[in-house]
Each structure stands twice: as C-alpha cells, then as structure tokens.
Amino acid sequence: MEESKRVKKLRREVIAALPTFPNNRETKDLLDGMFLGNLLIHYLNWVIRYVAIKPRKVLIEPAVMSDRRWCDLKHQVYALLEKVRDGDNLNPHLSTLPQTRGYSPSTSETEHGVDQWVDKDFLLNTMGFHHFHLGMKSERNGYIERTNELVFANVSREMFTLMGIFDHSVFEFTDKSMSDERKRLWAMFDSYITRGAPSGTVVLATQIAMSGHSVHVVETAGEYSRIIYQIDSKLDSMEYVRDLYASNNLATPKKLKFEWMLNFSDLLLLEKHNNHFFVMHRGFN
C-alpha cells in the first residue's frame, strides 16, 4: 500500500528521533524499510524509557522511609518529588543510555549469544519501574549529576509511586546469581504486584515478547498503525473532517493541513494552520 505524504513524514520523523547504534545509513535504511507497526515497536520501546512532562500525584511506599538511607537522602528525594508535583521535566534524572541506545539491528539476529536487551531497559520492561538519580546539580550534558543511590518509581499518567531506594549494585547480576539489592528489588516487585490478591490466585507480571519487548508496547504499536492507516485515508474527506471537529465542539477551519505526530508515546493528529491537536490514542505515561 502506497503511504500518503503525511505517513511518510511521520516515518521520517520517527527514524530521525530514534537513536541508533551503529548510527549509520544502513541502520536508518533498515528502519525505513520496516512496516509502520514494526517501526513503531522500536520507537515506543525507546520512548517509554522517558517520562512525559506533566504534573503527577505522589505516593510513597513504606519501604522508602524505612530504608536505612532515608535520613541521609530525604532532602534529595523530596526535591525530586517537588518536581514531580510541579510537572517539571524529570528526564534529566534518568539514565543517559537512551540518548544513544534506542535501536540496534543486532537484537533482531537469531544467532546464539545475541543480546536482545542491548537496546532495552530490562527492569523497566519486566517491572514497569523507572529509576531516577538524586543529584541536585545539572551537568554540562543537561542531565542531573549521577549518584550511586537511586530511587525506583512506577510512573503512570497521573501518579508517581515511589517504590524504594537502591544503589547501583541493583543492576549487577549473572546467569547464576544477583546482588542483594537486585534480590530486594525483585522481592519488592513480587510483593507489589500480588498485593491484595487472594491466596492461590495466579498473578501475571508484565508480559514480554520473545524479542524482549513488552507485549503492551507491541500491541500499542499495532494499534497505532491501524489508527493511522484507517484515519489517514479519511483526512482528505471534508465530511470526516467536519465530524472530527464537531465531535470536539470546534468549528471547522477553512484552511486545513493535517500531520501525524508522536508526543512521547501519545499519538496525535495536528492541524498545522490552526495549531489544533487531536489526541488519537493516549500513550503510557
């Protein structure tokens, strides 16, 4: 199926935004040759590592204040939570890895020993937790100064649930063992997802595809692709456009130019001349 100029423009913007390694023409051409749904899987897998900028309510799990490090770190934690409530940009507190490691074609290879997680955040994909550095000063690269201590949080569109305090050994593991901090994080996660479940109930944790992607990401990418193709073909029909505007209690402008765009993980339709944004599907956070 021949894609419209609108869809081709979205494709170019997604590829331009997605950091690749190796960062070369071959990798970009590989992305450009993908079905739109597959391209969006890689984009969404990358962008979920960031947090959309908006105010959120804060919930602090008891494990945070009972941690032995709480007294030493509470001022830094409260400073982060103030940013959460104010809707400040939290991304400078996150890992710098997504800045350069968004997609690697090596993860699609089938040979033994291929690391499918090299372009993914394992703990985020399996648990749904982001981790935040607690530095108080900005570095030259725009990120907050790196700290050994981190906080993990479950971040939704409306809520920031602070789960616990850890140090960087939480990322240490081998095929046969894991650090004490990592064991504690897994125990915390198990307790969190089973909370309130009756004894004997089967609880499904985050589902992961064979590729290492979250199943939710894969399904959302497919849904976005379907929405784009289904609606894009109607955007040249004034009947559809009038219905779109009427359903949002807006008068239909005389001059129209639609574009598809992604704001973090939200799928938007932009009418460029009048700066009208239509949310076609809400994303993850």
N, C-alpha and C positions, 0 to 999 in steps of 0.2 A: 504494500500500500504506500502510495506516494504521500509523504508528510507535507503538511502546509508550511508556509514560511514561519508561522507562529511556533509550531512544534520544532522546526529546525533551529529556530533562535533559542528556544528553551534548551534543546540538546547542547548547543554550543556553550551556553552559559553554565550548564551543569558540568560539562567537561572542563571548562576554564576554571571553575571554582574548586574542583576536586583535586587535591594534591596527589600526584602520582610518583611512584618510585619503582623503576627508574623514571625520571622526568624527561621523557624524550618523545619524539614524534611517533615512534612505533606504538608506545603505550596509549597516546592520545587517539591514534587511528583505531586501535583495538576497541577503545571505548565508543568511538563514533560508529563503529560497525555493529554494535550491540542493538538488540531490540530495546525499545524505550524502557520497558519494565525491568530488564536486566541492568540497564544503566542506572535506573533509579534505585535499585537494590544497593549498588555500590555507593551512590550519593547518600542515601539515607543511613547506611551503615556508618558512614563517616560523620554526617552531621549530627547524629544522636550523641556523639561524644561531646558536643557543645550543649549549652543551656540557653534557651531563648530568653531574651531580655524582657522581663516583666516583673511586677511585684508579686510576692507569694506570702502566704501564711507560713508560720514556722511551728514545727512540732519537734520537741527534743525528747528522744528516747531516754529512759532511765539509765542505760548503760553509759551515756555520755558523762553525766555528772558524778557517777560512781567510779569513773576511771581515775586511777591514781595520778594521772597527769592533768586532771581538770583544773586544779588550783593554779597551776603554772600557765595554763593555756586559755583560761576562760576569757580573758580580755581580748585575745585574738579571735576566739570563736564568736564572741558577742559582736565584734567588729564585722565579721563575715555575715552574721545573721542580720545585722542592721542593713547591710547592702541587699540582702535577700528581701527584706520587708519593703525597702525603698524602691525596689525594681532596678537596681544598678546592674551593670554588666558583670557577671560572675566569671566569665570565661578566662580572664587573666589569672584566676586562681586554679585553673585546670592544668592538666599535663600539656606540655608543648608538643608532644608527639603528633597529634592530629594536624598540626601546622604543615608537616612534611610527609606524613604517612597516612594518606587517605585511601589509596588503592594500589595494590601490586598485582600484576598479572601472574606472578609466581603462585599465588594462592589458588589459582584455577588448575594448576598442574596436578596430575594424578600419580606421579612417581612417589615411591616410598620415601618418607623423610621430609616431605614438603610441609612447611609450617604454615598452616591455614590461618593462624592467628596473627601473623606479622602485620596485617593492616586492620586489626580489630582490637577492641578493648575486651579482654576475656571476662573480667569481673563485671563490667557493665552489661555485656551480652548475656551472661549467665545469671546475674543477680539483679540487674537494673540499678546498680549503685554507681553514682559519680564520686570521684574523690577530689578534694579541694585542699590546696596548700594554704597555710595560715600566715604567710608573710604579710607585713604591714607596709612595705615599700615596693614601688614599681621599679622594675629593671629596664634597661635600655630597649629590650625587645618587646616591651609593653606588657609583659607578664609580671605577676607578683613574685617577689623573691621566693626561691624554693626553700622549703622547710622539711626537716626529717619527719616531723609529725604531720599527719593528715587527718581530715575528717571525711567519712563516707556519708553520703546522703542519698535518699530516694527522692528524686525531683520529678514532680508532676506539673501540670499546667497551673495548678492553684496552690500546691503545697510543697514545702521543703521539709522533709522529715530527716532530722539529723540522727544518724544511726550509731556512730561510735568514733572514738579516737584511736588511731593506729600509727605505727611508724613504718618506714619504707620496707621493713622486712616482710610486710604483708604481701609483697609481690614475689617473695622467694619461695620456690618450690622445685622439686624434681619429679621424675616419674614415680619415685618411691616414698617421698617424704615432702613435708611442707613445714614452714616456720610456725612457731607458736602463734604469732599474730595472724597468720593466714588461717590456722585452725580456728582461732577465736572468731574471725570474720565469718567463716562458714557456719560455725555454730550459731552465731547471731542471725545469719540469714535463714537458717533452718527454723529457728525459733520464731522469726518474724513472719515467715510465710505460712506457718502452721498455727499461728495464734488464733484461738477461737474455734479451731476445727475439732469436732468431736473425736474422741479416741477411736482409732481404727479407720478413720477417714483417709482416703488416698488424696494427697495434695500434689498437684502438678506444678513444678517450678517452671521457670522460663524455658520455653521450647526452643531448641537450637537445631537448625538445619545441618545437613552433612557438610555444607560449605563453611560452617562456623557462624553464619548469620543468624540473628534472631528470626524465628518464624514470623513474628509480628512485623518485622521490617520487610521480609519477603512478601507477605500478604499485602501490606500497605503499598509497596511499590507496584504490585499488580493492580491494586485498586486505583492508584493514581493514574496509571497508564490507561486503564479503561475509562476513567472520567475524562481525561484529556482527549482521547480519540473520539469518544461519544459526543462531547460538547463542542469540541473544536469545529466539527463539520457543521454545527448549527450557528456558529458565530457570524456567518455571513447572511443569516436569515433575520430580517427585521422582526418577524413575528416572534422568534425565540428571544431576541434581544429585548423587545418590549415587555415580554413576560418576565424576563430576568429582572428588569428594572422595576416593574410593577410589584413583583414579589418582595422587593426590598424597599417599597414605598418611595421610589425615586422616579422623577420624570426622565424620559429617555432623551439624552442629548442628541443634537443634530449631527455633530461630528464625532465619529467613533473610531478608535483604534485599539484593539484588544491585544494583550500579550499575556502569555503564561509566565508565572514566576514562582519560585520557592523562597519562603522566608523561614530560615532554619528548616523545620520539617513540615511547615504548613504549605499546602498547595493553594495558590492564589490566582485569580484572574484579574488582571489590571486593565482598566480602560484608561489609556495613557493621556488623552487630551484633557480629561476632566479629573484625573487622579482618583478614580473610583476603584476601590479594591473589593473584590468579592472572594470570600473565603469558601473555596470549593470543597476542602477537606482539612480538618484540623489534624495537626501532627502530634508529636509525642510529648513535648514539654513546653 
